C-alpha cells in the first residue's frame, strides 16, 4: 500500500497547479 499511496500523492501533485519540488 505504500507504493500505491505514493502514486496517489504523485498524481495529486501533478494535477495541482503548484508543482511539488519533492517529486
OpenMM code with the backbone's topology and positions (N, CA, C; nanometers):
from openmm import Vec3, app, unit

residues = "UNK UNK UNK UNK UNK UNK UNK UNK UNK UNK UNK UNK UNK UNK UNK UNK UNK UNK UNK UNK UNK UNK UNK".split()
positions = [
    Vec3(0.0840, -0.1211, 0.0000),
    Vec3(0.0000, 0.0000, 0.0000),
    Vec3(0.0876, 0.1263, 0.0000),
    Vec3(0.2116, 0.1135, 0.0446),
    Vec3(0.2984, 0.2317, 0.0485),
    Vec3(0.3206, 0.2872, -0.0916),
    Vec3(0.3488, 0.1983, -0.1862),
    Vec3(0.3735, 0.2457, -0.3237),
    Vec3(0.2467, 0.3056, -0.3819),
    Vec3(0.1327, 0.2450, -0.3505),
    Vec3(0.0054, 0.2975, -0.4020),
    Vec3(-0.0182, 0.4369, -0.3456),
    Vec3(0.0106, 0.4541, -0.2166),
    Vec3(-0.0096, 0.5845, -0.1530),
    Vec3(0.0810, 0.6887, -0.2177),
    Vec3(0.2052, 0.6501, -0.2444),
    Vec3(0.2994, 0.7430, -0.3077),
    Vec3(0.2518, 0.7783, -0.4481),
    Vec3(0.1963, 0.6805, -0.5173),
    Vec3(0.1479, 0.7043, -0.6535),
    Vec3(0.0328, 0.8037, -0.6502),
    Vec3(-0.0556, 0.7871, -0.5528),
    Vec3(-0.1703, 0.8783, -0.5403),
    Vec3(-0.1217, 1.0197, -0.5105),
    Vec3(-0.0253, 1.0307, -0.4206),
    Vec3(0.0278, 1.1634, -0.3867),
    Vec3(0.0928, 1.2256, -0.5091),
    Vec3(0.1645, 1.1461, -0.5866),
    Vec3(0.2307, 1.1975, -0.7066),
    Vec3(0.1266, 1.2446, -0.8075),
    Vec3(0.0191, 1.1687, -0.8212),
    Vec3(-0.0866, 1.2062, -0.9155),
    Vec3(-0.1523, 1.3366, -0.8726),
    Vec3(-0.1804, 1.3487, -0.7432),
    Vec3(-0.2430, 1.4717, -0.6933),
    Vec3(-0.1487, 1.5897, -0.7136),
    Vec3(-0.0201, 1.5675, -0.6918),
    Vec3(0.0776, 1.6753, -0.7085),
    Vec3(0.0840, 1.7181, -0.8547),
    Vec3(0.0759, 1.6219, -0.9456),
    Vec3(0.0827, 1.6532, -1.0891),
    Vec3(-0.0436, 1.7265, -1.1328),
    Vec3(-0.1575, 1.6905, -1.0720),
    Vec3(-0.2835, 1.7531, -1.1112),
    Vec3(-0.2939, 1.8953, -1.0565),
    Vec3(-0.2331, 1.9188, -0.9411),
    Vec3(-0.2410, 2.0517, -0.8804),
    Vec3(-0.1546, 2.1506, -0.9586),
    Vec3(-0.1910, 2.2764, -0.9553),
    Vec3(-0.1157, 2.3782, -1.0284),
    Vec3(0.0262, 2.3936, -0.9738),
    Vec3(0.0438, 2.4152, -0.8441),
    Vec3(0.1801, 2.4283, -0.7901),
    Vec3(0.2533, 2.2952, -0.7958),
    Vec3(0.3677, 2.2925, -0.8635),
    Vec3(0.4427, 2.1673, -0.8764),
    Vec3(0.5204, 2.1408, -0.7482),
    Vec3(0.5082, 2.0206, -0.6955),
    Vec3(0.5769, 1.9865, -0.5711),
    Vec3(0.7234, 1.9541, -0.6001),
    Vec3(0.8172, 2.0283, -0.5466),
    Vec3(0.9603, 2.0056, -0.5730),
    Vec3(1.0089, 1.8724, -0.5179),
    Vec3(0.9289, 1.8086, -0.4304),
    Vec3(0.9703, 1.6809, -0.3720),
    Vec3(0.9669, 1.5687, -0.4744),
    Vec3(0.8914, 1.5899, -0.5837),
    Vec3(0.8807, 1.4830, -0.6837),
    Vec3(1.0114, 1.4706, -0.7592),
] * unit.nanometer
topology = app.Topology()
chain = topology.addChain("A")
for resn in residues:
    res = topology.addResidue(resn, chain)
    for name in ("N", "CA", "C"):
        topology.addAtom(name, app.Element.getBySymbol(name[0]), res)
